[in-house]
């Protein structure tokens, strides 16, 4: 994946904090994003000027089984702590795989990664359903960050299930007094 001269590599698999695998996406004008396979977790998104747009706590522990604090955690199959599962579900505490056979999905980006999460035996003891959770993280030509999730029911009997899901995004804010939340 290495380029020569001024050529930039759009997608690079490398080691991150504590040796965890991560993927670095690079846009044509200098934007970038980092995605850890642990949690399918976006930990950095920089604009074309190199400014960090996400907040990751200085107290974040990049060591399983603790979830990474900040960035964009994937909350699935529950959001909150009102079920029998750990807070915000288990997806943010699992190792995702690079999806080598993703379904067709049009993109105008050369800088994207497809990840997949399937249940482990331990997961099905806590939450007895079979699924495939696919996540595409893409960095657009203008530096915009796009996350697309697809959850597919793979229960052998086709038995339906319900779930909750969230991108629990932590934005970096330089001046909180200038922030307005609209719903």
N, C-alpha and C positions, 0 to 999 in steps of 0.2 A: 504493500500500500504506500510505499514511500515514493515521493515525487522528486523531480530534479529541478534545480534552478528555482524559478519563482512559482513553479507549479505547487498548488495547495492540495493536500489530501482532504477530500470531503468527509470521509468516515474513517476513523482509526480506532481499533480495539487496542487498549493498553491497560496498564495497572494503575490503580488509584491509591487512595489512602489505605494503609494496612494491607496492601497487595490485592485489594478487591478489584475484579475486572470492571472496566468502564469503557464506554464508547464516547469518543469525542467527535462531534459534528462541527464542520466548519463551513460557513457561508462564503460566497464569492467576494464579499466586500468587508470581511473581517469579523462578522458575527460568529458566535460559537455556542455550543451547548454540550454539557456533559451528562451522561446517563449511566448510572451504576446498574449492573445486572442484579445486584442485591436490591430487591424492592422494586425493580423497574423504575428507579428513582432518578428524576432529573435534579441535579445538584447545582448546576450553573447554566445561566443563559446570559450571554453578553451581546450587547448591540454592536453595530459597526464601529463605534468609538471605543469599544473595550469596556464599557460600563456594565457592571454586574447588575442584573435586574431581579435576581432572586436572593433571598436571605437564607443562609444556613448558619445555625447557631455555632458559636465558637466552642460550645460544649457538646457538639454533635460527636457521637461515638460511632465511628465507621467499623463496627465489629458486631457480627451476628451473635446473639439473636436480637440485639437492640435495633430498633428502627432508627433511621437517620433523621435528625431533627432539622427541619427546614426544607427548602427547595420545593419539589412537587411530589409528595408522597401519594401513592395509589392506595386508596381505601376501598377494600373489597373483601368479603361479601357483606360487610356492614360498615356503617359510618357512625361513630359514637361508641358508647360502651353499654348499650342497652340489650345486648344479646348474650349468648353463651360463649361467644368468641372473645379474644383479646380486643382491646380498644382499637377501633377502625379496621377490624378484620385482620387477616393474615397475609394478604398479598404484599404488604410493605415490608414483611419480615422473611420473605422467601427469595431464593435465587431464581431469577428468570433466565430463560434460554434465548439465544438469538434464533428467530424464526426463519428457518432455511427454506420453508415452502409456504410463504404467506399467500392468502387469497389475493386475487387481482384487486388493486386499489390504485387509481390514477393519482399521480403526483407530478408537480412541476418542479420538484426539488431533487437535486443530486445528493443531498445531504440528509439521509434519513436512516433509521434503523427499525427493524421489526422485531419485537420481542414476544415471547409466549410464556404463559404460566399454565401448568396443568396440575391437578391435585395430587398430593402425595398420599400414602396410606395414612399418615398422621393427620392430614387435613380431613380426609373422609371420615375419620373417627369423630372429629369435632363438628363437621358440616358434611352430611352424607350425600353429596351430589357430585356428579361428574361434569366437568366443564373444560373449555379452552378459553382463556382470556388472552386476547391478542392486543398488543399495544404498538402503535406506530408513533415514533417521535421523529418529527421532521423540522428542519430549519429551512424556511423559505428563502427565495432569492433576495427578498428585502430584509431578511434577518428575523422575520416573524417565527415564533415557535408554535408548532401545531402538534397536539396530541390527539390521537384517534384511538378509541377503544372499541373492541368487539368482544362480547361474551357469548359463547355458543354452548347450548345445552348438549352434553354428550352422554347423558344417562342412557344406558342400554334399553331401558323400557320407555324412554321419552318422557318420563315423569317431570312435570314442570316444577320450577323452584322460583323463589323470589330472592332478591338480593338488593343491597344498597351499594352505591358506588360514588366515589368523589375523587377529584383531583384536589388535594388539600394544599393549595398553593400559598407559599410565603413569599411575598414580594419585598424587595429591598426598598426602603423608603428613607430618603435623606432628611425630610422635614415633615413630620407627622401632622403639623398644623395645616399643611397644604393638601391633605388627603380628604377626599369626599367619597363616601360609599353610596352607590345608587342601586336600588333593587328592583 
